[in-house]
Amino acid sequence: MLKVYAVCVNGVGSSLLLKMTVEKAFRELGIEADVKHIDAGQFKGCRPDVCITTPALARTIGEREGMILITTTNFMDVKVLKGKISEALGRE
Amino acid sequence: MAMITNVFKTIAGQIELVMGIVVLIGLLLQKKKPIDVVMGVVKAVVGVMILKQGSTLLQAAYKPVMEMLKATFGVTGIITENYSGMAAINTAIPELVAIVPTVMLFGFLINILLARFGPLKVVFLTAHTMLAFATLTVWLANWFFGVEGTQLLIVCSLFCGVFWTVMPAWTYRYSKAFAGNGFTLGHISGMAAVISSRIGMLLGHYDAKNPRLFEEGEEDEEANGRFHSLTRLFNDSTVVTCLLMTIVLGGGCLLAGREAIQEAAGATNWVVFTIELGASFTVGIVVLLAGVRMMIAELVPAFKGISDKLVPGAVPSVDMPVFYPLAPFASVLGFLGAFLGEFVGFFVLLATGSATLMIPGIIATFFDGGIAGVFGFKYGGRRAAFFGGLVVGIVQILGGVLFTTMSGLGTLGATYGNTDFGTTMMLLTAVMKAVGNVWFFVAVLAVIYGLACVLLRRYFVEE
């Protein structure tokens, strides 16, 4: 099971929406994933397999060894996210 | 029998238990597994209780400073921050706020009904905002009309339902052009988007027949890169709240002078006390948000599930940060504008000798400024992003002071912070004060909804 985090500034509203979109994307791709949401500050202590966030926050978070970083500008678009996820996972 | 009624009454008087029941209904409607239902209800109950603790911490952090300002200058200082308003209401009318989760549920259902059968197809999904707003409607209805029980539930649910339908529909009119029909803004900062879009249209010489929207290019990307350390700061809400609130609250203290601070600080050294004020305020916010996060994580999927089933194709109205990636640099510009605007507003109040001083609460400045930045930029470019933010900041303070004094929140020494409170809610509060009768106000709400339908329905017609 993949450990996935959806990250936003406050970790309350928008990352929860992103989480719901990400969950749906993984479900439709048939990949088992445990998706959580959190704010960028607290994310520092998390060690997930995949992190999904905005391009601006991705700069703050930075690339990490062994973590796939996916960025999206639309939190509600399942289709775009599905493409990005399968591309990122395919590369691994 | 008397005992059973008593138990029910006691449960109905505890906000966390009522929230537990509301979440239980939501989870059962989604046909969740029993174990998920148990987990969800526990988290909702514990979440609300954490939120209450956070409220206490938050109030303990800023109250001494406000008392200091009152004693030294005779002015009432009030921080423009939603959660401080919500916390103060929770403390002031604990028996009445137990109705809030029920108001949220019915308000949401009215929103769903209006979207299903009316022309404005928007569904409000920002649950933490719904909680703060529902709490405020309970305060207002009780303050102006003195209603309780069923009447309170009816008027508050209608208030919420209409507001959660009309405001997102209004912002959709502006967001549709650049964000599509996948989502719109569902918050109590809708006016930040509306005002800034209008300013953008003015500065960008917007032509409805030949609409042109601004896109961030490489140049903005570079500018964003140059401000990298600044944006990193803004990307961490704990850090930005703490630093800026230290300046705001510490500044307030220093105005009052060393002796006053030492008196409030008690055994603590006055310098340490002043430095730690912002941090204590942030602790309150972080704890409060932890509770809110826990609670709404159970609620939002339920709301989304209900809306997908009952109103397929409705535009979900979501939280502000969803918009920032559409123009990240503009959102920073908007914030800087709003920050400046808040201080302009603050000094206007100071210069005019206002008895109530609105103290910038930073969080609403930060988020609403970002929204003003994005909407202003899309219609009028960088200048509009900044000036949109500036106007929003000024409105938050100067409109906010009217809202705070009229709504009776001033008596609690707290208020709400977002742009809608300085604009639409300020007007609605004036209406409530003027009509003085609960059913007249319900009629006013119906008229507002009707007007909104007439003016905004064409944006929901598929081309």
Interface residues (C-beta under 8 A of the other chain):
Chain A: C8 V9 N10 G11 V12 G13 S14 L16 L17 M20 H37 D39 A40 G41 T54 P55 A56 L57 R59 T60 T72 T73 N74 F75 M76 D77
Chain B: L125 T126 A127 H128 T129 G182 F183 N224 H228 T231 R232 F234 N235 D236 S237 T238 V239 L289 V292 R293 I296 A297 V300 P301 K304 P316 V318 D319 M320 P321 V322 Y324 P325 L326 P328
